[in-house]
Amino acid sequence: MARPVLSFAAACGFLLLAGEAHAQSLTLSSPDIKEGTTIANDQIFKGFGCTGNNISPALSWSGAPAGTKSFALTMYDPDAPTGSGWWHWVVFNIPSSVTSLPRGAGDPSRKLMPYGAVQSRTDFGTDGYGGPCPPPGTKPHRYQITVFAVDVPKLRDAKNNSATAALVGFDLGSHTLAKATLTGLYGR
């Protein structure tokens, strides 16, 4: 009797590991932000007492799983003293044929986003990229840039640039096939 239970447990463990390996195939990189290092002044917010250039980083990703029909991208500071973190960038409905964004694509006026992609509302109250700007005197905050491989071409509920990060996250919760995160640091 113990043998079938062990076999079943072993099979479940194998499936779990296979699923993790599948999910781990998506990678995200940037020439502007390196994992675990300080974010440069070009990407820092301009305002709220910060004097950066507020230029979104160039990003590229690869290894999307089969069935990917679009991508989404977020930048989030879990260390913001708000009780709910701070959303710096929310992009969704990026076509599945796109695997990179150029430096500065987060500025909606530059029109560098691929056709159909939507840059939504951030916690700064605007759409597009808003760089790091933590309160002075705090330890460096973590800025998590995450790309999501999505199983639908367009998110159902998040339809335009007024969609909140929570609404986009709600849709991503049931449509994410894989995700990859790159974390940069910044304090002042």
Backbone torsions as a table, in degrees:
resi	resn	phi	psi	omega
1	MET	NA	-35.1	-179.0
2	ALA	-67.5	-31.2	-177.2
3	ARG	-60.9	-49.4	178.6
4	PRO	-60.7	-37.1	179.2
5	VAL	-63.4	-45.0	179.0
6	LEU	-64.1	-40.9	179.0
7	SER	-63.2	-42.7	178.1
8	PHE	-63.2	-44.4	179.3
9	ALA	-63.4	-40.9	179.2
10	ALA	-65.0	-41.3	178.8
11	ALA	-64.0	-41.5	178.3
12	CYS	-63.9	-42.2	177.8
13	GLY	-61.9	-42.0	178.7
14	PHE	-63.3	-44.1	178.9
15	LEU	-63.8	-38.5	178.3
16	LEU	-63.7	-46.0	178.3
17	LEU	-64.8	-39.4	178.6
18	ALA	-63.4	-40.4	177.3
19	GLY	-64.5	-40.0	177.6
20	GLU	-65.4	-41.5	179.4
21	ALA	-63.6	-40.1	178.7
22	HIS	-63.2	-45.4	-178.0
23	ALA	-68.2	-28.8	-178.2
24	GLN	-78.9	-3.7	-176.5
25	SER	-72.8	-23.6	179.4
26	LEU	-76.8	130.3	178.7
27	THR	-126.1	153.3	-179.6
28	LEU	-132.4	134.4	178.1
29	SER	-142.8	165.2	180.0
30	SER	-152.3	137.3	172.2
31	PRO	-75.5	-14.1	-175.9
32	ASP	-96.3	-28.3	-178.7
33	ILE	-130.8	123.1	177.4
34	LYS	-103.8	144.0	-178.5
35	GLU	-51.3	124.4	173.5
36	GLY	75.4	7.4	-179.2
37	THR	-108.7	168.8	-179.2
38	THR	-71.0	134.1	179.3
39	ILE	-75.4	135.4	-177.4
40	ALA	-72.1	159.6	-178.6
41	ASN	-57.2	-31.3	179.1
42	ASP	-58.4	-33.6	-177.8
43	GLN	-91.1	-7.2	-177.2
44	ILE	-76.8	144.8	-179.4
45	PHE	-60.1	151.5	174.0
46	LYS	-113.2	100.4	-175.8
47	GLY	140.4	175.8	-179.1
48	PHE	55.2	27.2	-178.8
49	GLY	90.1	-3.6	177.3
50	CYS	-96.6	148.5	-174.1
51	THR	-122.9	34.6	179.0
52	GLY	-79.8	-174.2	-179.7
53	ASN	-97.9	-8.7	177.2
54	ASN	53.0	45.3	177.5
55	ILE	-101.6	123.0	179.2
56	SER	-65.4	146.1	-178.4
57	PRO	-73.3	153.0	168.2
58	ALA	-69.9	139.0	-178.8
59	LEU	-135.7	148.1	171.4
60	SER	-144.3	150.2	-179.4
61	TRP	-139.6	158.4	179.0
62	SER	-153.3	167.6	177.3
63	GLY	81.8	27.5	178.5
64	ALA	-65.2	138.5	180.0
65	PRO	-70.7	159.3	174.7
66	ALA	-56.3	143.5	179.5
67	GLY	93.8	-2.6	177.9
68	THR	-70.1	124.9	-178.9
69	LYS	-114.6	-11.4	174.7
70	SER	-166.9	174.9	176.3
71	PHE	-129.0	157.6	171.3
72	ALA	-132.0	159.5	-177.7
73	LEU	-143.1	136.9	176.1
74	THR	-135.5	156.3	169.2
75	MET	-130.8	124.9	-169.8
76	TYR	-136.7	138.2	174.7
77	ASP	-108.7	102.2	-179.9
78	PRO	-74.3	-11.3	-176.3
79	ASP	-94.4	-2.0	179.9
80	ALA	-60.3	139.6	-176.0
81	PRO	-81.1	56.2	-176.7
82	THR	-115.5	-14.7	-172.7
83	GLY	89.3	-15.3	179.8
84	SER	-136.1	13.6	-178.6
85	GLY	74.5	-166.5	-178.8
86	TRP	-145.2	126.4	179.0
87	TRP	-92.4	118.6	-176.9
88	HIS	-98.8	-20.5	-177.2
89	TRP	-162.6	133.0	178.3
90	VAL	-138.7	116.6	-179.9
91	VAL	-131.5	136.6	177.7
92	PHE	-144.7	171.3	-177.3
93	ASN	62.1	33.6	173.1
94	ILE	-74.5	124.7	-177.5
95	PRO	-56.7	148.0	-177.3
96	SER	-65.7	-18.0	178.2
97	SER	-77.6	-10.7	-177.7
98	VAL	-94.7	130.9	179.0
99	THR	-128.5	16.7	176.4
100	SER	-161.5	158.3	172.9
101	LEU	-128.2	135.2	179.5
102	PRO	-75.2	159.6	174.5
103	ARG	-56.5	132.5	179.0
104	GLY	89.8	-0.9	-179.3
105	ALA	-63.3	-19.6	-179.5
106	GLY	-75.1	-4.7	176.5
107	ASP	-93.1	105.3	-176.4
108	PRO	-56.3	-29.1	-178.6
109	SER	-70.3	-19.6	-179.7
110	ARG	-83.7	-15.1	176.7
111	LYS	53.4	46.9	179.4
112	LEU	-98.2	-5.2	177.8
113	MET	-73.9	148.1	176.7
114	PRO	-64.5	153.2	-180.0
115	TYR	-55.9	131.2	177.9
116	GLY	95.6	-19.8	179.2
117	ALA	-71.9	143.5	-178.8
118	VAL	-118.9	125.6	170.8
119	GLN	-97.1	121.1	-171.7
120	SER	-104.3	-179.4	-175.3
121	ARG	-63.2	133.4	174.9
122	THR	-104.2	178.9	177.1
123	ASP	-74.7	-5.7	170.4
124	PHE	-78.7	-10.2	178.6
125	GLY	91.3	9.1	179.7
126	THR	-129.6	166.3	174.2
127	ASP	-93.0	158.3	-177.0
128	GLY	97.8	-176.1	-175.9
129	TYR	-77.0	136.3	171.0
130	GLY	-131.6	112.2	-173.1
131	GLY	-69.7	175.9	178.9
132	PRO	-60.1	143.7	175.0
133	CYS	-164.8	70.5	-178.8
134	PRO	-73.7	163.7	177.2
135	PRO	-61.2	146.2	178.0
136	PRO	-62.8	147.4	175.5
137	GLY	82.7	3.3	178.1
138	THR	-96.5	158.6	175.5
139	LYS	-64.4	158.2	179.6
140	PRO	-54.1	135.9	177.2
141	HIS	-88.9	156.4	175.0
142	ARG	-94.5	129.9	177.7
143	TYR	-114.2	107.7	-173.1
144	GLN	-97.5	112.2	175.1
145	ILE	-97.5	123.0	-176.1
146	THR	-126.0	132.2	171.9
147	VAL	-104.9	138.0	-179.0
148	PHE	-117.2	130.1	169.3
149	ALA	-87.3	124.4	-170.0
150	VAL	-115.6	142.1	-174.9
151	ASP	-89.3	7.4	175.3
152	VAL	-130.4	150.6	-179.8
153	PRO	-69.0	-30.8	179.0
154	LYS	-139.3	137.3	176.4
155	LEU	-66.7	139.5	-173.1
156	ARG	-70.9	-48.3	-172.8
157	ASP	-89.2	-34.9	-180.0
158	ALA	-87.1	101.7	-171.3
159	LYS	-107.4	-19.3	-175.8
160	ASN	-150.6	-174.9	-174.5
161	ASN	-74.1	0.1	174.2
162	SER	-92.5	-1.9	178.5
163	ALA	-65.6	132.2	178.6
164	THR	-77.9	162.6	176.4
165	ALA	-59.8	-35.3	179.3
166	ALA	-64.9	-41.0	179.0
167	LEU	-66.9	-43.9	177.2
168	VAL	-61.5	-44.1	177.8
169	GLY	-60.6	-37.1	177.2
170	PHE	-60.0	-48.0	178.1
171	ASP	-63.5	-43.2	-179.1
172	LEU	-64.2	-28.9	179.6
173	GLY	-57.6	-30.9	-178.8
174	SER	-110.0	4.0	-177.3
175	HIS	-129.6	7.7	-178.8
176	THR	-86.7	124.8	175.4
177	LEU	-89.8	-36.5	179.9
178	ALA	-161.4	161.4	175.6
179	LYS	-150.0	156.8	177.3
180	ALA	-139.4	142.5	-176.0
181	THR	-126.0	140.9	174.9
182	LEU	-121.6	127.4	-176.6
183	THR	-116.7	122.5	173.2
184	GLY	-108.7	163.7	-176.9
185	LEU	-121.7	147.4	174.0
186	TYR	-158.9	135.1	175.3
187	GLY	-142.9	162.6	175.7
188	ARG	-148.0	NA	NA
